[in-house]
Amino acid sequence: MSYEVTATRRRPQQFDDLVGQEFVAATLKNSIKSGKIAHAYLFSGPRGCGKTSTARILAKALNCQNGPTDTPCGTCSNCQEIIKGSSLDVIEIDGASNNSVENVRQIKDEIQFPPSSSKYKIYIIDEVHMLSTSAFNALLKTIEEPPEYVVFIFATTELQKVPATIKSRCQQYNFRLVAIDKVKQCLADAAAELNIQADDEALFWIARESTGSMRDAYTLFDQVVAFSDGHITYEKIRDKLGLVGVDRLNSVFEACAAGKTTEVLGFIDEFLQNGISIEQLISNSADYLRSLLLIKNGVTKESLLGNNVERYSKAVLEKWNPIQLERALSIFLTLYRDIRYSLSPRYEIELTFSRLCWLSEYVSNAEVKKAIDAARGVLVGAGTGAAAGIATPAAVKSSPLPEGLPRFSALQEQDDETPFVSGGPLPPEQSVGQAAAFEPPADYDDGWTNTDTPPEEDAAYEEQLQAEQAQASYEEALQQQDAFEKPQPQLDEHFTTADGRDMTIAQLRGTMIAELAVNEGFIASALDRTGLWKVSEKSVETTIESSLDFQILQKNAPAIADRLSKICGRPTQFIVTEQKHEVPSEEAAQQEIPAQVQTLVNAFKGTIVTGGKE
């Protein structure tokens, strides 16, 4: 008798022989027992999980001389012809090569004739998703109302390509991948039939590489049997098929964890010289890192890890935390996607393992945040009362730094209630609250209600608001003046314009800033930073500290004087003087800044504040 491959020799012949498809088998058996046989079935699922085998078993169950029965005998003439593929009433069609309308029309012509020697004429169409759109459309009416002796069985690996009109006319059964433990048991039975010794670890590796497909498992099993000389071991599989193996991976990753780059690159060269492909090395390394990550998270199930948990390096598990293992696994997954477009795959794999040698120094964003929070207590002076050295905002505010001790302004809590200390719009709830809290003066009456059209803004009221804002700005300028330079004048100092109007200096200042702010923002900002104003009959004199502001005001002095002349009603000059500060004496010694604080200042682009001044 000629040699028969394991996948064909061990093809299931009964519903009970189906591995991992218990739900499908039970449903079909019950439908046959109850006589509720559908006219069309659609089997879908991944490759090698038993779709075609189930279709043949169903055909035998329907056409067995003892049937229809859920346990076909397998010995009658009908069953034997179906097993050999010579039955005239069970027609198997390859949808990939018979996908035209003419093939479907041939089926439509054939179903008009009853079966020759069986109860049912059964059409098994494999890879039905390969049929053309026209072929599907021609098949619709046929599978919806076929003769009572015709049964269609469709099989496909890509259910999404089958039109919904076909799916709605069929009973659908979804086949699943087979569990690794069940595949391993089937391989052990196959080895026993051939009188071959097989180690559990070797069979487990074959089952894992099959990814749940029984046909793939039997095919790889036959390949391993061919070079194993009657005894299948993991070492033989590793050497013959170019695998890396857990022991070798332990060695190379222990060197990575220890930062021994030279030793790691030596391992890589040895693997490649021994015929291990780069793709296989990447795949095995990714599996290894995934297993380490599962172990770190408390998973010890052997079917998930691929090996016993004791076989993995404890040194690597102790050296790398889960975040670093996630990073390493992500690097290999990205490498596998990018390597096909690389200039040199070998350079890529060497660079990847070189990066793994400093993986112990990798710090995630979450760890950086924790470190900053932990250092916050030292930088802002939270005191020793905070737990674990982490300062809360309340602790920071209640425990200021001693006078003269450097403070890190980037981490310093703001004293203002609003977080928008640098300007910008306030949050909606604060804006609404402030708008609701604002009340106009009691003597102000705009003369309209909410049922009338609002009039134009009252000029007098607007002028009063501008005067108040200018007064506040003027007061702030007074507070910033050096008390020892000259006595402060009265804020309500008045002067008379050419048309007889009485105006305060604060009103003049505010009006000028308000008018220039519309189109000349830089000039208005510079005017807002000027010192006290002295108004005379022919001029307005003031001072400025910033050299840049002084240059802006000097350049635009004619334009400012023109506006002042219009407000005052007479020719008025604008005179600004730059205010110079004396250089501090050498007696004011600067405090030395600690190196750690200076490093943080440079890293975060902050400034050091001591004694309330920068």
Secondary structure by P-SEA (a helix, b strand, c coil): ccccccccccccccccccccaaaaaaaaaaaaaacccccbbbbbbcccccaaaaaaaaaaaaacccccccccccccaaaaaaaacccccbbbbcccccccaaaaaaaaaaacccccccccbbbbbcccccccaaaaaaaccccccccccbbbbbbbcccccccaaaaaacbbbbbbbbcaaaaaaaaaaaaaaacccccaaaaaaaaaaacccaaaaaaaaaaaaacccccccaaaaaaaaccccaaaaaaaaaaaaacaaaaaaaaaaaaaaacccaaaaaaaaaaaaaaaaaaaaccccccccccccccccaaaaaaccaaaaaaaaaaaaaaaacccccccaaaaaaaaaaaaaaccccccaaaaaaaaaaacccccccccccccccccaaaaaacccccccccccccccccccccccccccccaaaaaaaaaacccccccccccccccccccccaaaaaaaaaaaaaaaaaaaaaaccccccccccccbbbbccccccccaaaaaaaaaaaaaaccaaaaaaaaaccbbbbcccccccccccaaaaaaaaaaaaaaaaaaaaaaccbbbbbbbbbbbcccccccccccccaaaaaaaaaacbbbbccccc
